[in-house]
């Protein structure tokens, strides 16, 4: 049976549309590729360029990581000596023939022993506080050097400080006639009294310059 004329017309039209669509698609593909950015001849580095690029990237990373420099010395006594050395080197009048940094180091050892290893038994008394500071070995030696010398510096706020020797240390007594200062003294206790006053840092500098070799 032969197809009717209308059906043949529909088939012809459909075939024509399909052919035209295919032609348009084939025309669009090259145009799309032509719009892509051109590939640069040297976009990929050659082997001779790789070491330089790696060094550049490493340098950039190191610069970012090294944007800040550590400042902590890692150990308190080390940092204290380092600070003194910087002050001495910045002073054109420093007489290096008199500098005694070993004396400062020994003093810092005393400080460490007294601060961390000494026993301090505090007892309230009328008008203040009495503290038996005791120890053995190097700690005892540090107590005997530091505590009496430091008591001489506790003449602030109307305080009265004195020391007496003990068989294994020093008895430190600090008192005041002002009731408020009595509470102040008792609140500070041994370590608070030991750090009171602003004389200690200048004392380190004086010791490093060759003075006060056997003081606290």
Buried (B, 14 or more C-beta within 10 A) or exposed (E): EEEEEEEEEEEEEEEEEEEEEEEEEEEEEEEEEEEEEEEEEEEEEEEEEEEEEEEEEEEEEEEEEEEEEEEEEEEEBEEBBEBBBEBBEEEEEBEEEEBBBEBBBBBBBBBBBBBEBBBBEBEEEEBBBBBBBBBEEBBBBBBBBBBBBBBEBBEEEEBBBEBEEBEBBBBBBBBBEEEEBBEBBBEBEBEEBBEBEEBBEEBBBBBBBBEBEEBB
